[in-house]
Amino acid sequence: MAAVFYYQTELGVVGIEENGTALTKLYFGEVKRPREAELRETALLQEAGRQVKEYLAGGRKDFTLPLAPVGTDFQQRVWSALREIPYGETRTYGEIAVSIGCPQGARAVGLGNNKNPLLLFIPCHRVVGVNGKLVGYAGGIAAKEYLLNMEKQQISGVTTGRIS
């Protein structure tokens, strides 16, 4: 049976869900618990919560967790490309489209990005609009801006502040 557990983080409450072997979803805020998920902390969820907190504190750049996002083949290709964006860097929707062999598919990439069920673990916050404009993020634009600034500041050695 699936399990979900909630953790207090720099971004507020984060819910993480797993299917018994891999992570399947991450939520910002306490959303209504899915009917198919039991509220309990498993070893995998505890490790995921620990890694999220380390990441948000600037002590982790990569996650080492099994992921099992559910989506179409196209969405899977988009999510795979997102995982290739280095910490502290961004790519545009158009650049992702080109990288997956769909050079005219920037809008489709945006839709695939929007369906990412594993925010943070699959770093969709690193995708920006043309000219670096911050557009769309399931966790909210303020969270996206916070994450991008936090990553850039960690790379430059400057400490971050809290999200407002």
N, C-alpha and C positions, 0 to 999 in steps of 0.2 A: 504494500500500500504506500502511496505517496505520503510524504511528510513535509510540513512547512514550519518554519520557526522565524521569529522576529528578533532583530538586533537593533540596539540603539547605536547610531553612528554619527559622524560629523554632519551627515546629510539628513539626519533625523532617523526615523524608524525605517529599516530595510527588512523586507521579508524574503526569505530564500526557500525555494521548494526543490525537492529531489524525488526521484522515482524508485529509490532503493539501491541504485548503482551510480547515478550521475545527477548533476544539477539540471533542472528543467526550466526554472523561472526565477526571476528576481523582481521584487516589487519595491517601489518607494512608497512608504507609508503603510499603515495597517489596512490593507484591503480586505474585503470579506473573504474569509478562508474558502478556497475551492472545496466543494462537497466531497471530491475524491481524495482530498489531502487531510491527513490527521495532524493536529497541532502537537508536535513533539520534536524535541531536539535530538537528532541522530549524530553519530560521530562525524559523518560527512558534512552535515549542516554546521556543526560546531567548528570544524576546520574552515569551512567557507566563511563563516562569520568572522573568524580570526583573521583570515587573509584579507577580507574586505576592510576590517579595521586597520590592519597593517598598511594596506594600500592607501587608505584615506589619511593615515598619519605620515605618509611619505616614505615608509620603510619597505615598500614592496612595489615592484614595477611590473611583474608578471604573476599571473595566477597559475597554480599547479593543481587543478581540480578537473575531474571528469565532467564534461558537459554533454548534454543531450537535448539541444534545442529542437523543437518540432516545427517544421516548415517545409515549403515546397523546395524543389531542386534549385530554383533560382534564388530563393531566400537563403538556402544553405551556401550557395556560391558567394552571395553578398556577405554573409556572416563570416565566412572563411576569409574573405578579403579584409574585413574589418580587423580580424585578429592579427593581420600582418602589419597594421599601422603601428609603427614604433611609439613607445611611451614618449609623451611630450611633443608629438608631431600631429599634424592634421592632414586630411585629404579632402578634396571636394567630391561631391556626388559624381561629377563627370570623371574624375580620376579613378574612382572605384569602378565605374562603368567600363572604362577602358581596360582596367586591370583584369576584369572578368570576361573580356572579349565581347562586350556589348557597348561599343563606343557611343551609340545614340541613346543609351538607356539610363541617363541620369535620373529621370523621373521614376523609372522602375526601381532603380537603386534606392531612391528616397523612400518608396513604398516598402521595399524589403527591409531597409534600415528601421523604419517605423514599426515593423512587426518583430523586431529583435526581442525575444523573451528573456534574455540574460544580460540586461544592462550591466555595465561595469566589466563583467567577465568577457563579454564580446563588446569591445569599446566603441559603440556607435556614437558616443559623445565626441569622438575624434573626427567625425565627418562634419564638414562645414559647407555653407553655400559658396557661391562664386564670390571672389574677393574676400574670403574669410568670414563672411557674415554668419553669425550664429542663428541657425534656423532649426526648429523642431527638436524636441527631446522629450521622451516620455516622463522623465523626472523633472521637467521644467527647464526653461532657459537659464534660470539662476543656478541650478545644479550643474548644467552643462558648462557654464562659464566658470563656476567654481572648480570643476574637475580639470578643465583645460588650463586654468591659471595655476592650480596646484601642481600639475605635472610639469609645466614650464618652469615654475619656481623651484621645484625639486631638482631639475636638471641644472638650473643656474645657481643653485645653492642658497636661494633666498627662502626664508620661512613663510608659510602661508597663514592666513587668518581664517576665521570661521565664516561659513556662509551666512548671509544676512537673511 
